[in-house]
């Protein structure tokens, strides 16, 4: 009987030692799985409100782009607005210049008012001298006046389109910011089976994002 008791004690102690040495490995694997699944450090996106972005762009062009954190777009909006304003100011002044000459030609038969006026302002809008401008017929001056007016109207239309475009741009950027796209964009290829045709086999392509 004593011969069986001693080997039995050795076997029990060996099993106990094996259990003690296996427990640390289990705890290590558990810790590793917790670290992998930890999402507390995931960076959250800056939430944008499309309505707020639209209103800011409507009241102050470029403000919606700044609100969306698209800072590089704001100088483009401001530069375009300044360029359109300067263009409009030029054609508006040109239209006023030729319109005033038409008034002089209607009211006076002589060039005593046209030449001084053309000498003072004419160099800004035409290469013609004051004497050449005074010799233009009323119909020729009317054509120049209409051309300046048409260009001024085209600039107004372009400025309106640009104004609406920058509002739409800010609104669309704010809408797109709400889409959460993962950094893991991958293509997975796996075999596919069909329930209706058990003997048919295929390939399944799936995108994960």
C-alpha positions in Angstrom: 0.0 0.0 0.0 2.9 2.4 0.8 4.3 1.7 -2.6 1.2 3.3 -4.2 0.8 6.3 -1.9 4.2 7.8 -2.6 3.9 7.9 -6.4 0.3 9.3 -6.0 1.6 12.2 -3.9 4.3 12.9 -6.5 1.6 13.0 -9.3 -0.7 15.3 -7.3 2.2 17.8 -6.6 3.2 17.8 -10.2 -0.4 18.6 -11.4 -0.5 21.4 -8.8 2.8 22.9 -10.0 1.5 22.7 -13.6 -1.6 24.6 -12.7 0.4 27.3 -10.9 2.7 27.8 -13.9 -0.2 28.0 -16.4 -2.2 30.8 -14.6 0.3 33.6 -15.3 0.2 32.8 -19.0 -3.7 33.2 -19.0 -3.5 36.5 -17.2 -0.9 37.8 -19.7 -3.1 36.8 -22.7 -6.1 38.5 -21.0 -4.1 41.7 -20.6 -3.0 41.7 -24.2 -6.6 41.3 -25.4 -7.7 44.3 -23.3 -5.0 46.5 -24.7 -6.0 45.6 -28.3 -9.7 46.4 -27.7 -9.1 49.6 -25.8 -10.8 52.4 -27.8 -10.6 55.2 -25.2 -7.7 56.9 -27.0 -9.6 57.1 -30.4 -9.5 60.7 -31.6 -13.0 62.2 -32.1 -13.8 64.3 -35.1 -14.7 68.0 -34.8 -18.5 68.1 -35.1 -19.7 70.7 -37.6 -23.1 72.2 -38.1 -23.9 72.8 -41.8 -26.6 75.4 -41.0 -24.1 77.4 -38.9 -21.5 77.2 -41.7 -24.1 78.4 -44.2 -25.1 81.4 -42.1 -21.6 82.4 -41.4 -20.7 82.3 -45.1 -23.9 84.3 -45.9 -23.1 87.1 -43.5 -19.3 87.1 -43.8 -17.9 85.4 -47.0 -15.0 83.1 -45.9 -16.2 82.8 -42.3 -17.9 79.4 -43.1 -14.6 78.1 -44.4 -12.8 79.1 -41.2 -15.6 77.5 -39.2 -15.0 74.3 -41.1 -11.3 74.5 -40.4 -10.5 74.9 -44.1 -8.3 77.9 -43.4 -6.6 77.9 -46.8 -10.0 78.5 -48.6 -10.7 81.8 -46.7 -7.9 83.8 -48.5 -9.2 82.5 -51.8 -12.7 83.7 -51.0 -11.4 87.1 -49.9 -9.1 87.5 -52.9 -11.9 86.7 -55.3 -14.3 89.1 -53.6 -11.7 91.9 -53.7 -10.9 91.2 -57.3 -14.6 91.3 -58.3 -15.1 94.5 -56.4 -12.2 96.2 -58.1 -13.4 95.0 -61.5 -16.9 96.3 -60.9 -15.5 99.6 -59.7 -13.5 100.0 -62.9 -16.4 99.3 -65.3 -18.8 101.4 -63.2 -16.5 104.4 -63.4 -16.0 103.8 -67.1 -19.8 103.7 -67.6 -20.1 106.9 -65.7 -17.4 108.6 -67.8 -19.0 107.8 -71.2 -22.4 108.6 -69.8 -21.2 112.1 -68.7 -19.8 112.7 -72.2 -23.2 111.8 -73.7 -24.8 114.3 -71.4 -22.3 117.0 -72.6 -23.0 116.2 -76.2 -26.8 116.4 -75.7 -26.6 119.7 -73.8 -23.9 121.6 -75.6 -22.8 122.0 -79.2 -19.2 122.9 -78.4 -16.4 120.9 -76.8 -15.6 123.3 -74.1 -16.8 120.9 -71.3 -15.9 117.6 -73.0 -12.2 118.3 -73.5 -11.4 119.3 -69.9 -13.4 116.4 -68.5 -11.7 113.9 -70.9 -8.3 115.3 -70.0 -8.9 114.7 -66.3 -10.5 111.2 -66.4 -10.1 109.8 -69.9 -6.6 108.3 -69.4 -8.1 105.9 -66.9 -10.5 104.3 -69.4 -9.1 104.8 -73.0 -6.0 105.5 -74.9 -7.7 108.2 -77.0 -6.7 111.8 -76.4 -9.2 114.4 -75.1 -9.5 115.9 -78.6 -10.2 112.5 -80.2 -12.9 111.7 -77.6 -14.5 115.1 -78.3 -14.6 114.3 -82.0 -16.5 111.0 -81.4 -20.1 111.0 -82.6 -22.9 110.5 -80.2 -23.5 107.0 -81.6 -19.9 106.0 -81.0 -20.0 107.3 -77.5 -23.2 105.4 -76.9 -21.6 102.1 -78.1 -18.7 102.6 -75.6 -21.2 103.5 -72.9 -23.3 100.4 -73.5 -20.2 98.1 -73.6 -19.1 99.4 -70.2 -22.6 98.9 -68.9 -22.7 95.3 -70.1 -19.4 94.5 -68.6 -20.5 95.9 -65.3 -23.6 93.8 -65.4 -21.5 90.7 -66.2 -19.4 91.4 -63.1 -22.5 91.7 -61.0 -23.7 88.3 -62.2 -20.3 86.7 -61.6 -20.1 88.2 -58.1 -23.5 86.8 -57.3 -22.5 83.3 -58.5 -19.2 83.5 -56.6 -21.1 84.5 -53.4 -23.5 81.6 -53.7 -20.7 79.2 -54.6 -18.7 80.0 -51.4 -21.9 79.4 -49.3 -22.5 76.0 -51.0 -18.8 75.1 -50.6 -18.9 75.8 -46.9 -22.2 73.8 -46.5 -21.0 70.8 -48.4 -17.7 70.7 -46.4 -19.7 70.7 -43.2 -21.9 67.9 -44.4 -19.0 65.8 -45.5 -17.3 66.2 -42.1 -20.1 64.1 -40.5 -19.2 61.0 -42.5 -16.9 58.8 -40.3 -14.6 56.9 -42.6 -12.2 54.5 -41.0 -8.5 54.5 -41.8 -8.6 50.8 -42.5 -9.7 50.7 -46.1 -9.1 47.1 -47.3 -10.3 44.6 -49.8 -11.0 41.1 -48.5 -11.3 38.0 -50.8 -13.0 34.9 -49.5 -14.7 31.8 -50.9 -18.5 32.1 -51.3 -21.1 29.4 -51.2 -24.7 29.6 -52.5 -27.7 28.1 -50.5 -29.7 27.4 -53.6 -26.8 25.7 -55.4 -24.7 23.8 -52.9 -22.3 22.5 -55.5 -21.6 25.9 -56.9 -18.6 27.8 -55.6 -17.5 31.4 -56.1 -15.4 34.2 -54.8 -16.6 37.0 -52.6 -15.1 40.5 -52.6 -15.8 42.8 -49.6 -14.6 46.3 -48.8 -14.1 47.2 -45.2 -14.1 50.9 -44.2 
